[in-house]
C-alpha cells in the first residue's frame, strides 16, 4: 500500500502563494483584510494540497449553522426544534440562514461560516459545491445534509427519509379503499425527495394494474398556494380524480381549499393524502391522512452526526448516509370513492 502523500504545511503554502504565513492564517480564519486575488490564490492552493486544519488549531465558536433552502413554513419549525434539542444539550447555539431557493448557498455564506468557525453545518434541502466543501474541509468544519436536494454522493454525510416507500404507502392506501382514478401533486422535480415520492406513487399504481395518467398529475412546488392552484386544475378537469396524493401537507391544505371552493366534500367526494405529518394535519377539518416523516428526529440525527464528525476522534470518520422510516397515519380525509364514481 502506497504511503499517503504528506499534506503541505502553512509555510509551504505561503511560499508557493508568494505571501507570508500570517496571510495564509488570515485566509483560514476568514479575516476580511486580505486582497480578493490573494484570497483566491491561497484558497486554490489549500484545496489543491488537500489542506485540513488540525482540530487543535481550530478554535470553534459555540454554534451550529443551520441552512435552509427556504425558511417559511411549519416544516422548517419542526427541523429547527430537532436541531435546537441537540444543540441545547451540547451547550451550543444555532445560527439560521436561508439560501433563497438556491440548491447551494452563495460564496459569501461560505466565507462567513469560515469566519464564524462553528462546531458544524447542517444544510436542509440544499447542498455544497466542490469549492464550498473544500473550504469547510480546510477549516475542519464538519457538515451534514438533511433531506438532500440531489444525490449527495458517498462523500457527503446525509440524513433522509424513505420517501419512495412513503409515496408507495400513500397511494396503496387509496388503491385499497377502492379508488382507481388517483391524482397526484408533485414537488419540485429538482429535489430528490420529491422525485422519490412520485416514483412511489407510480409504483403503487403499476403494481395494482392501474394506468399512470399524466392528466391526473400536476406539477407542484410544496407550497400551499400551488396545492390550491393544482387542486383547481385537477378537480375542474373532465376526468376528475376521486383521490389525490398531494405530495406534502402544505399542498394538501391548498387542495382542501380548492375542494371547498368547488363544493366537494372530503372524504365523501374526494380523498386526500399528504406527506410530512405536520402538527396542523391533526387540527385541520377533517384531520388529514398523511405519511409521517420524522422531521424532528431527522434533525436531531443530523445534529448528532455533525457533532460526532467534529469530535477529535471523528476527524477521519467516513461519510454516513442514514434514512429514517416513514409511516402512514390514517385519519379522516380518506374513504371509499363515491358510489358510481364522478
C-alpha positions in Angstrom: 0.0 0.0 0.0 1.5 3.3 -1.0 2.2 5.9 1.7 -0.1 8.9 1.8 1.5 12.0 0.4 2.1 14.4 3.2 -0.1 17.5 3.3 1.7 20.8 2.8 2.3 23.0 5.8 1.0 26.6 6.0 4.6 27.8 5.5 4.9 25.8 2.3 1.5 27.0 1.0 2.6 30.6 1.9 5.8 30.2 0.0 4.1 28.8 -3.1 1.5 31.6 -3.0 4.2 34.2 -2.6 2.7 35.5 0.7 3.5 35.4 4.4 2.3 32.6 6.7 0.2 35.2 8.7 -1.6 36.0 5.5 -2.5 32.3 4.9 -3.7 32.2 8.5 -5.9 35.2 7.9 -7.5 33.4 4.9 -8.1 30.3 7.0 -9.7 32.5 9.7 -12.0 34.3 7.3 -10.4 37.7 8.0 -11.5 40.5 5.7 -8.2 42.3 5.5 -6.9 40.1 2.6 -7.0 41.2 -1.1 -9.5 39.2 -3.1 -6.9 38.0 -5.6 -4.6 36.8 -2.8 -7.5 35.1 -1.0 -8.4 33.2 -4.2 -4.8 32.1 -4.8 -4.4 30.8 -1.3 -7.8 29.1 -1.3 -6.9 27.3 -4.6 -3.6 26.1 -3.1 -5.3 24.9 0.1 -7.7 23.0 -2.0 -5.0 21.6 -4.3 -2.9 20.4 -1.4 -6.0 18.9 0.5 -5.1 21.0 3.5 -7.2 20.2 6.6 -6.7 22.3 9.7 -5.8 20.2 12.7 -8.5 20.1 15.3 -6.2 21.6 18.0 -5.8 24.6 15.7 -9.5 25.1 15.1 -10.9 27.0 18.0 -14.6 26.9 17.5 -17.5 29.2 18.4 -20.3 27.5 20.3 -22.6 27.4 17.3 -24.2 25.1 14.8 -25.0 26.7 11.4 -28.4 25.6 10.1 -29.0 26.5 6.4 -32.5 26.2 4.8 -33.3 26.1 1.1 -36.4 28.1 2.2 -37.3 29.2 5.7 -41.0 30.0 5.7 -43.2 27.1 6.9 -44.2 24.9 9.8 -42.0 22.2 8.2 -38.9 24.4 9.0 -40.1 24.8 12.6 -40.0 21.0 13.1 -36.5 20.9 11.8 -35.4 23.8 14.0 -36.9 22.2 17.0 -34.9 19.0 16.5 -31.5 20.8 16.0 -32.2 23.0 19.0 -32.9 19.9 21.2 -29.4 18.6 20.4 -27.6 21.9 20.4 -29.1 22.9 23.8 -27.9 19.6 25.4 -24.4 20.3 24.0 -24.4 23.9 25.2 -24.5 25.4 21.7 -26.5 28.0 19.9 -28.0 27.7 16.4 -27.5 30.2 13.6 -30.2 30.2 10.9 -29.8 31.2 7.3 -31.6 30.7 4.0 -30.2 30.1 0.6 -33.2 32.0 -1.0 -34.4 29.0 -3.0 -30.9 28.1 -4.3 -29.7 24.5 -4.0 -26.3 25.7 -2.8 -25.6 28.8 -0.6 -23.7 31.7 -2.1 -20.0 32.2 -1.8 -20.3 35.0 0.8 -22.1 32.5 3.1 -19.2 30.1 2.9 -16.8 32.9 3.8 -19.0 33.9 6.8 -19.1 30.3 8.1 -15.3 30.1 7.8 -15.0 33.3 9.9 -17.5 32.0 12.5 -15.9 28.6 12.8 -19.0 26.8 14.1 -19.0 23.3 15.5 -20.7 22.2 12.3 -23.0 23.0 9.4 -26.4 21.4 8.7 -27.9 22.1 5.2 -31.6 21.3 4.7 -32.9 20.5 1.1 -29.7 22.0 -0.1 -26.0 21.1 -0.6 -22.5 22.3 -1.2 -20.5 22.7 -4.3 -16.9 21.4 -4.5 -15.3 24.7 -3.6 -17.5 25.1 -0.6 -16.8 21.6 0.6 -13.1 22.2 0.2 -13.3 25.5 2.1 -15.1 23.8 5.1 -12.8 20.8 5.0 -9.7 23.0 5.1 -11.1 24.6 8.3 -12.1 21.2 9.8 -15.7 22.4 9.9 -17.9 19.2 9.5 -21.2 19.3 7.6 -24.3 17.2 7.1 -27.1 17.4 4.6 -30.6 16.7 5.7 -33.1 15.6 3.1 -30.6 16.3 0.3 -32.0 18.0 -2.8 -29.9 15.8 -5.2 -27.7 12.8 -4.8 -25.3 13.8 -2.1 -22.7 11.2 -3.2 -20.7 8.9 -0.9 -18.5 11.6 0.5 -21.4 13.8 1.8 -22.8 12.8 5.2 -26.6 12.9 4.9 -29.9 12.2 6.8 -33.0 11.4 4.8 -36.3 9.5 5.0 -37.8 6.7 3.0 -39.6 8.9 0.6 -40.2 6.3 -2.1 -41.8 3.9 0.5 -43.9 6.8 1.7 -45.3 7.6 -1.7 -46.0 3.9 -2.3 -47.8 3.6 1.1 -49.9 6.7 0.5 -51.1 5.5 -3.0 -51.5 1.9 -2.0 -53.8 3.1 0.8 -56.0 4.8 -1.7 -56.0 1.8 -4.0 -57.1 -0.5 -1.2 -60.0 1.9 -0.4 -61.2 1.2 -4.0 -60.0 4.3 -5.9 -59.0 3.7 -9.5 -58.6 7.4 -10.6 -55.9 8.7 -8.2 -54.3 12.0 -8.9 -51.0 13.5 -7.6 -49.5 16.9 -7.0 -45.7 16.6 -7.2 -43.0 18.6 -5.5 -40.1 20.3 -7.4 -38.6 17.9 -9.9 -35.0 19.1 -9.0 -35.5 17.7 -5.4 -34.7 14.0 -4.9 -37.3 13.6 -2.1 -40.0 14.9 -4.5 -39.0 12.5 -7.3 -38.8 9.6 -4.9 -42.4 10.2 -3.6 -43.9 10.4 -7.1 -42.0 7.3 -8.1 -43.6 5.5 -5.2 -47.0 6.8 -6.4 -46.3 5.4 -9.9 -45.1 2.1 -8.5 -48.2 1.6 -6.4 -50.5 2.2 -9.4 -48.5 0.0 -11.7 -48.4 -2.8 -9.1 -52.2 -2.6 -8.8 -52.6 -2.7 -12.6 -53.8 0.9 -12.8 -52.6 3.3 -15.5 -50.5 6.3 -14.6 -52.5 9.0 -16.3 -50.4 12.2 -16.9 -53.6 14.2 -16.9 -54.0 13.4 -13.2 -50.5 14.5 -12.3 -50.0 18.2 -11.6 -46.6 19.8 -11.1 -46.3 21.5 -7.7 -43.6 23.1 -5.5 -44.5 22.0 -2.0 -46.3 25.3 -1.2 -49.9 25.8 -0.1 -50.8 28.2 -2.9 -49.6 25.6 -5.5 -51.8 23.0 -3.8 -54.8 25.2 -4.3 -53.9 26.1 -7.9 -53.2 22.5 -8.9 -56.2 21.3 -7.0 -58.5 23.5 -9.0 -56.8 22.3 -12.2 -57.3 18.6 -11.3 -60.8 19.0 -9.8 -62.2 21.0 -12.7 -60.9 18.6 -15.3 -63.1 16.3 -17.3 -61.6 13.2 -15.6 -61.7 14.4 -12.0 -59.9 12.1 -9.6 -61.7 10.6 -6.7 -58.5 10.8 -4.6 -55.2 12.8 -4.7 -51.8 12.2 -3.2 -50.8 15.8 -2.5 -47.0 15.3 -2.2 -46.8 17.2 1.2 -49.1 18.5 3.8 -49.0 22.1 2.7 -50.2 21.2 -0.8 -52.9 19.0 0.8 -54.2 22.0 2.7 -54.3 24.0 -0.6 -56.2 21.1 -2.1 -58.7 21.3 0.8 -59.3 24.9 -0.1 -59.8 24.1 -3.8 -62.3 21.3 -2.9 -64.3 23.6 -0.6 -64.5 26.3 -3.3 -65.8 23.7 -5.8 -68.4 22.4 -3.3 -66.7 19.0 -2.9 -66.7 17.2 0.4 -63.7 15.4 1.9 -63.7 12.4 2.0 -67.2 11.8 0.6 -66.4 13.3 -2.8 -62.6 13.4 -2.6 -60.0 11.5 -0.6 -56.7 13.4 0.2 -53.4 12.1 1.5 -50.5 14.4 2.4 -46.9 13.8 3.4 -44.9 15.1 6.5 -47.5 14.9 9.3 -47.0 18.5 10.4 -48.9 19.4 13.6 -51.6 21.1 11.6 -52.5 17.8 9.9 -54.2 16.8 13.1 -56.1 20.0 13.5 -57.5 20.6 10.0 -61.1 19.5 9.3 -61.3 16.7 8.5 -58.0 15.6 10.1 -55.5 14.7 7.3 -54.4 11.2 6.4 -50.7 11.6 5.7 -47.3 10.0 5.6 -45.3 10.8 8.7 -41.8 12.0 8.0 -40.0 12.1 11.3 -38.7 15.6 10.8 -37.7 16.4 14.4 -35.9 13.0 14.7 -34.2 13.6 11.4 -33.0 17.0 12.5 -31.8 15.5 15.8 -29.9 12.8 13.9 -28.3 15.4 11.6 -27.2 17.5 14.6 -25.8 14.5 16.5 -23.9 13.3 13.4 -22.3 16.7 12.7 -21.2 16.9 16.3 -19.8 13.4 16.1 -17.9 14.2 12.9 -16.4 17.3 14.6 -15.0 15.5 17.6 -11.3 14.9 17.9 -11.6 11.1 17.3 -14.0 11.7 14.5 -11.7 13.6 12.2 -11.2 10.6 9.9 -14.8 9.3 10.1 -16.3 8.0 6.9 -19.3 9.8 5.4 -22.5 8.5 6.8 -25.9 8.2 5.0 -29.0 7.4 7.1 -32.6 7.1 6.1 -35.3 7.2 8.8 -38.5 5.3 8.2 -41.8 6.9 7.2 -45.2 5.6 8.2 -48.8 6.1 7.0 -51.1 7.9 9.5 -54.7 7.2 8.6 -57.2 9.9 9.7 -60.5 11.2 8.3 -59.6 12.6 4.9 -59.7 9.3 3.1 -62.6 6.9 2.5 -64.2 4.8 -0.2 -64.7 6.5 -3.6 -68.2 8.0 -4.4 -70.8 5.4 -5.4 -70.9 5.3 -9.2 -67.7 7.4 -9.5 -67.9 11.0 -10.7 
